[in-house]
Amino acid sequence: MGISLLISETTNTSLSILIVVINLPFLILGFSQIGKQFVIKSIIAIIGLALIIHFIPFPLITSDKLLIAVFGGFFLGIGMAIRGGAVIDGTEVLTIYLSKKIGLTIGDVILLFNILIFLFASYILSVEIAIYAMLTYLAASKTIDFIIEGVEEYTGVTIISDDSEKIRLMITEKLKRGVTIYIGKSGFRKKGEKLLEFDIIYTVITRLEVARLQTEIDKIDPDAFIIMNSIKDTKGGMIKKRSLKK
C-alpha cells in the first residue's frame, strides 16, 4: 500500500490500478508459501479495496494531519485485526517468506520494510509526512495488539474458598471451563498450631469472562480469595479459543 501510494503520488497513475498490480507478485509468492485459499481471499480483498477507492467518493472530515494519522491508524488496525485468512498488503506475504529464510520474526521484517518505505516517503514527499505515516503505522499496530491480545487476553485465576467444590462445579458445568485443583495449607498460624488444608482452584479464562466468573463466585462465597494474572498464550485444555488472530 505504501509503495502504491508513493508511485501514484509521483506518476499520477491511478491508485486503484497500482494496488492490484503491485500486490500481484506478492500474491503469487503467497500461493506457494501459504496456499490457494489464502490467495483467493486476498485477491478478493485487494480488488474490493481498489474498487471502493475508485468508485466511492469519501468526504473530507478533517485536514488536521495529526487526527488523520492517529484515527486512520486506529481504524486501519481494527480492519487488519478482524480480517479472516487474507491480506490487503502483499508485503506481509513477503515478510512471512523472508522471516523463514533470515531468522527474524515477522514483526521485525515488517518493521524493516516500513522503515524503507518511510525513508523513501521522506525523500519523495517530505520528512513531515513520513513522520505522520510512522505515527499511523504505530497507531495501527497498537490497535491490533489491543484487540487480539488485550480484549481477549488470557487470564489465570487462582481461587481459595471454603466452598471450593461448589466453585469447581460452577466453572466446569456453568462456564464450561477446565480447572486444576491444588492442595494448599493456611500459612497464617502460630508456632505449634496445625496448618489447615484446603483445595486451591486454578482456571484459565479470557478477560471478557472475568466479570462473569467474579459474579458467579460472589453468589457462592463473597469472601473467596481470588488472584488473577495475565497469560501470554495457552495450548490445549478447556479454554475459550481466541476469535481474532494476527
ABEGO torsion letter per residue (X at the ends): XAAAAAAAAAAGBBAAAAAAAAAAAAAAAAAAAAEAAAAAAAAAAAAAAAAAAAABBBBBABABAAAAAAAAAAAAAAAAAABBGBBABAAAAAAAAAAAAAGBBAAAAAAAAAAAAAAAAAAABBAAAAAAAAAAAAAAAAAAAAAAAAAABBBBBBBBBAAAAAAAAAAAAAAGBBBBBBBBBBABBBBGBBBBBBBBBBBBBBAAAAAAAAAAAAAABAABBBBBBBBABBBEEBBBBBABBX
